[in-house]
Amino acid sequence: MLKRIYDWCVQAADKPYALWILAAVAFAESSFFPIPPDVMLAPMSLAQPKRAWLFAAVCTVASVVGGMLGYAIGALLYDSVGHWLISLYGLGGKVEAFRASYAQWGAVIILLKGLTPIPYKLVTITSGFAGYNIWLFVLFSIITRGGRFFIAALVLNRYGDWIRARIEEHLALFVTIFLVVLVLGFIVALRMI
């Protein structure tokens, strides 16, 4: 099954709809979807290393736009349901302290967490909840998401053939490592909130 999914992603790189699917995954991952776009970005870039830059650009733009949706979810849910939930858990007095610390350290949080395996949707939703400046949020999202995807494009463009051979030889191992990193990212993120 893993081989079929991998092969589909590699073959999809040549299809006209490939960029749309990649954009949809990057958009959704920044706001609500649990799977990062790297699942498609890597195989597609390995299939067409010269287009890795285009794939990274599509991921960046779609991820930032999806991040804006995540920001809106955080901002709107707090105003409608979030305040009630926070009061229910007896954390009403800590909200302003959280917002103050996010106002002070928000840029660092956005920049660092956007590069890590910590799910970016948690950063986007938290930024909206904390009322972080939307324009700074967008700017830092462009920097951090662009950095992440273009670093991947650089590596895949430069070492694509070598990486592809290793992945195809040990696909199950690489998928397992990816899933472990993804789960650890969620665990770390939940412990930090």
Disulfide bonds with the S-S distance in Angstrom:
none
